[in-house]
Protein backbone atom coordinates (compact mmCIF):
# COMPACT_ATOMS: atom_id res chain seq x y z
CA UNK A 1 0.00 0.00 0.00
CA UNK A 2 1.05 3.54 -0.53
CA UNK A 3 2.33 4.99 2.72
CA UNK A 4 0.38 8.20 2.19
CA UNK A 5 -2.87 6.51 1.15
CA UNK A 6 -5.82 7.50 3.28
CA UNK A 7 -7.58 4.16 3.49
CA UNK A 8 -7.95 1.43 6.03
CA UNK A 9 -7.39 -2.28 5.73
CA UNK A 10 -10.82 -2.91 4.31
CA UNK A 11 -11.65 -4.32 0.89
CA UNK A 12 -12.79 -0.89 -0.29
CA UNK A 13 -9.63 0.66 1.12
CA UNK A 14 -7.39 -1.90 -0.56
CA UNK A 15 -9.15 -1.44 -3.88
CA UNK A 16 -8.83 2.36 -3.55
CA UNK A 17 -5.09 2.27 -2.84
CA UNK A 18 -3.20 3.69 -5.86
CA UNK A 19 -0.31 1.22 -5.70
CA UNK A 20 -2.56 -1.82 -5.41
CA UNK A 21 -4.78 -0.48 -8.21
CA UNK A 22 -1.75 0.01 -10.45
CA UNK A 23 -0.48 -3.55 -9.85
CA UNK A 24 -3.95 -5.00 -10.36
CA UNK A 25 -4.31 -3.09 -13.64
CA UNK A 26 -0.88 -4.18 -14.90
CA UNK A 27 -1.68 -7.81 -14.04
CA UNK A 28 -5.18 -7.67 -15.51
CA UNK A 29 -6.88 -8.40 -12.18
CA UNK A 30 -10.43 -7.14 -11.79
CA UNK A 31 -11.77 -5.83 -8.48
CA UNK A 32 -14.03 -8.90 -8.31
CA UNK A 33 -11.07 -11.28 -8.67
CA UNK A 34 -9.12 -9.30 -6.08
CA UNK A 35 -12.03 -9.48 -3.64
CA UNK A 36 -12.35 -13.24 -4.28
CA UNK A 37 -8.66 -13.70 -3.53
CA UNK A 38 -8.96 -11.89 -0.19
CA UNK A 39 -12.04 -13.95 0.66
CA UNK A 40 -9.99 -17.11 0.07
CA UNK A 41 -7.22 -15.73 2.28
CA UNK A 42 -9.74 -14.94 5.02
CA UNK A 43 -11.31 -18.40 4.76
CA UNK A 44 -7.92 -20.12 4.87
CA UNK A 45 -6.87 -18.05 7.86
CA UNK A 46 -10.07 -18.86 9.73
CA UNK A 47 -9.69 -22.55 8.90
CA UNK A 48 -6.09 -22.55 10.07
CA UNK A 49 -7.04 -20.85 13.33
CA UNK A 50 -9.82 -23.41 13.83
CA UNK A 51 -7.45 -26.33 13.22
CA UNK A 52 -4.80 -24.95 15.56
CA UNK A 53 -7.16 -24.18 18.43
CA UNK A 54 -10.02 -26.67 18.20
CA UNK A 55 -9.64 -29.14 15.40
CA UNK A 56 -6.58 -31.02 16.62
CA UNK A 57 -8.01 -32.80 19.61
CA UNK A 58 -7.89 -29.97 22.09
CA UNK A 59 -11.58 -30.52 22.84
CA UNK A 60 -11.95 -32.98 25.69
CA UNK A 61 -13.44 -36.34 24.80
CA UNK A 62 -16.52 -37.59 26.63
KEPA-923727 format. One record per residue (C-alpha): x, y, z. Coordinates in steps of 0.05 Angstrom, whole numbers, padded with zeros to 5 digits, always signed. Layout:
XYZ;...
//
This chain:
+00000+00000+00000;+00021+00071-00011;+00047+00100+00054;+00008+00164+00044;-00057+00130+00023;-00116+00150+00066;-00152+00083+00070;-00159+00029+00121;-00148-00046+00115;-00216-00058+00086;-00233-00086+00018;-00256-00018-00006;-00193+00013+00022;-00148-00038-00011;-00183-00029-00078;-00177+00047-00071;-00102+00045-00057;-00064+00074-00117;-00006+00024-00114;-00051-00036-00108;-00096-00010-00164;-00035+00000-00209;-00010-00071-00197;-00079-00100-00207;-00086-00062-00273;-00018-00084-00298;-00034-00156-00281;-00104-00153-00310;-00138-00168-00244;-00209-00143-00236;-00235-00117-00170;-00281-00178-00166;-00221-00226-00173;-00182-00186-00122;-00241-00190-00073;-00247-00265-00086;-00173-00274-00071;-00179-00238-00004;-00241-00279+00013;-00200-00342+00001;-00144-00315+00046;-00195-00299+00100;-00226-00368+00095;-00158-00402+00097;-00137-00361+00157;-00201-00377+00195;-00194-00451+00178;-00122-00451+00201;-00141-00417+00267;-00196-00468+00277;-00149-00527+00264;-00096-00499+00311;-00143-00484+00369;-00200-00533+00364;-00193-00583+00308;-00132-00620+00332;-00160-00656+00392;-00158-00599+00442;-00232-00610+00457;-00239-00660+00514;-00269-00727+00496;-00330-00752+00533;
//
